[in-house]
């Protein structure tokens, strides 16, 4: 699991906060699903495996 840092004023002594990139990715993907960005892809059948699932 990779982490990246970004500058946030007033956080800690040096002003740096460590952010888990996987948590950010999960948040962004879930938000996109909630807003319906992937509705056109969900439910489509690709090959013989069945529809795409958002789970």
Phi, psi and omega in degrees: 000122180271151176235151174230162181242148173223156183277123177230115183301136176079011180256115180070179182290318183269351180082020180246143176235134179271129182240134178280116184299327179293324178292321178296314179301313180300317179298314182294319179294317179295321178296318178296320177296317180297327181275355176085017182297331184251014182301326181292334179271327182291133180093345176287148179261124177246110182073214183255010186272348179107186184288157176286138182243138181276000182293000000 
